């Protein structure tokens, strides 16, 4: 139980660490088109991301797959950029259920990419440990909890700005998404691997 708690805390702290802001930006980009009343959809979306993330994190940690770390560090901000641009190109996200369903598949796919980014970190934590199922599970559950904290904070901000202050949903979506796209562009340039 001690091992589970330790890796759960590591997963949660890793996500909530401001130095890992690329992951925080991605979770916010995923959440930008939703409101508080959509919390169930957001939970499914974040869980889809975590599932993809967990698959590649596990496979890379146990060395079944090995991908160039520089390529992954480049692809992570690309996923953030694509998500933010997708938000900006929507006309009326609340009425486009087919497009929202596509978000779940994109979140799952992009989770696969992000999971590869965490694998080096987790490998360094595990060292030469051969029995890693508990650690992988705890770390991923911790990541999920950390993401839920980010989502809750962002949805509260969304409620404050849209429902209380009166910012239009469209403006909110465009402001948040364009800021995220700009930061992602900088990260793409900084992490180019060629």
C-alpha positions, 0 to 999 in steps of 0.5 A: 500500500505504501508503494501505491501511495508513493507513486500515486503522489508522484503522478499527481505532483508531476501533473500539478507541477507548474514546470510541466505546464505543457501537460496543463495547457493540453488539459485546458485546451481539451476543456476549453469548449465545455462549461460546468454543466458538461462536467461528465463529458469532460471527465470522459474526455480526460479519462480517454486521454489517460487511457491512451497515456497509460498504454504508451507509458506502460509499453515504453516503461517496460521497454516494449516500444522505444521512440526517439525522445526528441521526436516526442518532445516535439510532438507534444506541443504539436498536439497542444497546438492542434487541439487549440486550433481545433477549438478556434475553428469551431463555429458553435461547439455546443451544438456539434455533438459529432465533433465533440465525440471526435474529441474523445478519439483525439484525446485518446490518440494524443494521450498515446503521444503524451504517455511516451513523454512521461516514460523516461521520467517513470523509468528513472523512478523505477530503476531496475524494478521488475515488478512495476504493475502497482507503480504504473497503476498508481502513477496513472491514477495519480495523473488522472486525479491531477488532471481532474484538479486542473479541469475543476479549477478551469471549469470554475474559472469558466463559470466565473467568466462566462456565467458571472462576468458575462464573457461570451462563450465564443470569446472565452474559447478564442482567447484561451485557445489562441493563448495556448496555440501561441505558447504551443508554437513557441514550444514547437520551435524550441523542440524542433528535432531536425 
